[in-house]
Amino acid sequence: MKTIAAAVIALSVTLSGAKADSWTTYRIAETGTSVDVPVSVFTEIAGKPDGYGQQFRTSDGWADLTVQAVSNRQHLSPAQFLARKDPPPGIIYKRIAPNFFVVSSIKRDKIWYDRCNFSRGYVHCVLINYPAAEKRQWDHLLTRISHSLSAD
């Protein structure tokens, strides 16, 4: 019974964590990358990605966000860049356009979502992982984060 109660408490904490009360714009000065980040959800700094940027995570560690910019010296198209990253099989959603791509799927009970925009010699990305069981609670956050990704 204690296990069930702990699971319910953990789930309610995580679900309430998907509600963003406070947002800020995170900028990567070196590349001009900017994105809206719900700082009331992603409360912890979690490390540095390749290239420029920052990784964030929720206080319970169940979700994370990476904001990243990497050089595109070879001037790869979004399709070429994605192919070189060798994404896992079973992608549920994929959209490739001339200046961006979006891919998403489920791995180990988590939804992973990657969006990368291409401009000015860089690939500007947001990578988000969150519990699949909480998809509906995360949809509005994901949409705002993804749509706000830009390069000045």
Buried (B, 14 or more C-beta within 10 A) or exposed (E): EEEEEEEEEEBEEBBEBBEBEEBEEBEBEEBBBBBBBBBEBBBEEBEEBEBBBBBBBBEEEBBBBBBBBBEBEEEBBBEEBBEEEEBEEEBEEEEBEEEBBBBBBEEEEBBBBBBBBBBEEBBBBBBBBBBBEBEEBBEEBBEBBBEBBBBE
